[in-house]
Amino acid sequence: MGKTRVAVLASGRGTDFQSIIDAYERGELPIDLALLVVNNKDAKAIDRAKKHGIDWLYIDHRGKTRKEFEEEVVQAMKSRNIDLVVLAGFMRIVTGHLISHYPHRIMNIHPTLLPAFPGAHGHRDVLAHGVKVSGCTIHFVDESLDGGPIILQKAVEVQDDDTEQTLEERVLKEEHKLLPLAVKLFAEGRLKVEGRHVKIDRRGMQLPPMA
């Protein structure tokens, strides 16, 4: 059995993408980092792919239905025999068309402790509600909004003087640890989805604390 072939979908800075690159180059991930797909021609993630010699592709979503756009993405990934899709700051809601090709093989990272505060403005919503603990979540993607089975979570304290920016910075540091770990668990065959639950085979390893 060959290494897990991974495609990353991103729209912006690509810092979560970089966390996977760094772990891969440290030899921590048994994967082939095979493709970056962006829907924004100015995405900084492209520069990261170029710097590290990773194949990348720009697919414009404008003027297309979601199905048309996703079919182009699917064909690009099928042609490269992709096993796992990672949404890392990908600012498009994916539909059942894409999900049907990769059931329980699409991961997303969300900057709150789901199921609390789904959607595009997690940090703003956290601060508006005055909660004391936030964090980040890695989950498999289904057709709900940020509602798929949860793989990993990490709690982050919300401080009294936090702004969206300061909270984002602290949560992002944890995202950069958690996302490569989730990819590693998948690549090593340690994840099993049973209904809404993702069971992790922890034999021979110790997971970091989630709190």
N, C-alpha and C positions, 0 to 999 in steps of 0.2 A: 504493500500500500504506500503510495507516494505522499508527499507532504500536502497539507491542506492549502489549496490555492485561494487566496483572499483578494477580493476587490473592495476598495473603499470608495464611498460616495460622499463628496463634500461640496460645499458651496462658498466657503470663505477662507479664513486664515489657515485652517488645517493644523491647528495645534494638537488636536486629538489624533489626527493622521500621523503627525510627527512622533507622538508617543509610541505608536505601533512601529514606525520606522526605527526608532531608537532601540526598542526592545528586540526587534528583529536583528539589528546589526550587532547587538550584544550577544546574540546567539541564544536568546531566551525563548524564542518562538519557533516551533517546528512547522513553519509555513513557507510558502512562496508568496511574497507580496507582489501579486501579478498585475494589478491594475488600479489606477485612480480614475474615477469618472467625476467630472465637474459639470455643473449646469450654468456656471458663471465664468466667462472667459477671462475675467480679472481676478479669479480666486487665487489667493496666495498659496494655496495647496499645490498649485501647478509648479511653482518655483521649488517647492520641497521635493516633488516627484522628479523634476529635472536634476536637481542637485544629487539625488541618491540613485539615479539611473532607473527609475521605476516607470513603466509604461503608463501613459496617461491619455485620456480622451475627453474632449469637450463635446457635450451633446446639448444643444440649445433646446430649451423647453418652450420657447416662445412660439406662438402660432400653431401649436400642436395640442391635440387632446392629451389628457394624462395617459391614456392607453397608448397613443402613438409614441409619445416620449418614452414611456416605460418599455415599449417593444424594442426601441433602438438600444436602450440600456441592456435589456435581456439578451439581445442578439450579440452585443459586444462581449457580454460575460460568457455566454454559451460558447462563443468562438474561442475563448481562452480557458474553458473548462473550470470555471470558478465554482468553488465549493461553499464559500462563506462570503456573505455580503455584510459590510460594516458601514452603517450610516454615522458619519462623524461630522456633525455640523452641516448636515444636508438639509437645506431649507425648503424641502418639498414633502408634502404628505404623499406617501406611496399607497397605491391601491391594491386591490385583490389580484390584479393582473400580474404585477411583479411578485407579490407574495406567493401566488400559486406556483410559480416556478422555483421558489426557494423556501418552502415551508419549514419553519423552525431553523432557517439558515440565514436569516437577516437579523442582525443585531443593531440596536440603537442605543445611544447614550443620551440621557436626559438629566438636566441639572437640578433636579429636586428628588425628594424621596417619594416616588410614586407609590400608591395612586394619588397622593396629594399633589396639587398644582401641575397638572398636565398642560400642554400647549406651549406657545412660543415665548411667553413672558414669565417664566418660572420664578426668577429672582425678584422681579417686581411684585408678583403675587405673594411670594413668601413674606416680603417686607411689609406689604400692605395688610396682611393678616396678623402680623405680630408674633409669628411662631418663634420658638426658641431654638429649634433644631431643623436644619435642612440637610442637603447633601446631594448625592448623585445616584443614578440608577442605570444599570445596564439591563436591557430586556430584549427578548425576542419580539419581533414586529408581527402584529396581526392587523386586522382591518379597523380596530378601534384606535382612538387617539391616545397614544402613549399608554396603551392598556395591555400589551402583550405580557406573557409570562416573564417574571422577574428572575434574572440570573444572579446579579450581585448588587449590593448597595453599600454606600459608605456615608455615615452621618457626619455633618459639619455643624458646629455651633454657630448660631446667628448672634452676632454681638450688637449691643445697644446702639452703637454708632455706625453700624454698617450702612453702606450705600449699595446700590445694585453692582457697582464696579468692584468694591472691596469684597463683597460676598462672592461674586463671580470668580475673582482671582483665587480665593481659598478653595472654592468648590472645584475649580479647574485643575488645581494641583492634585486633587484626589481622582478626578476623571483620568488624568494621565497615568495614574497607577492602576486604576480599576479596568480600563478598557483593554490594555495588553493582557491582563490576567484573564479576562473573559475570553479573549481570542485564544489564549494558550489552553484554557480548559476545553474549549470546543475542539481545537486541533488535536488534543490528546484523547478525545473521545470520552471526556469525563462528564458531559452534560446529557441528562435524560429528561425529556419533557413528559410529564404526566398530568394532563388537564392543565390547570393553571399553575402547577408547581414544576420548578426546574430542580431536579435532584443532582447533586454534585458528588462524584466519586472522589473522595478525599484520600484514598489509600496512597501512601507513600509521599504525601505532601501536607503542608499546613497552610491554610488560608490565613491571610492577615485579618485582624479584627475589623468588624464592620461598623463598630460604634466608636 
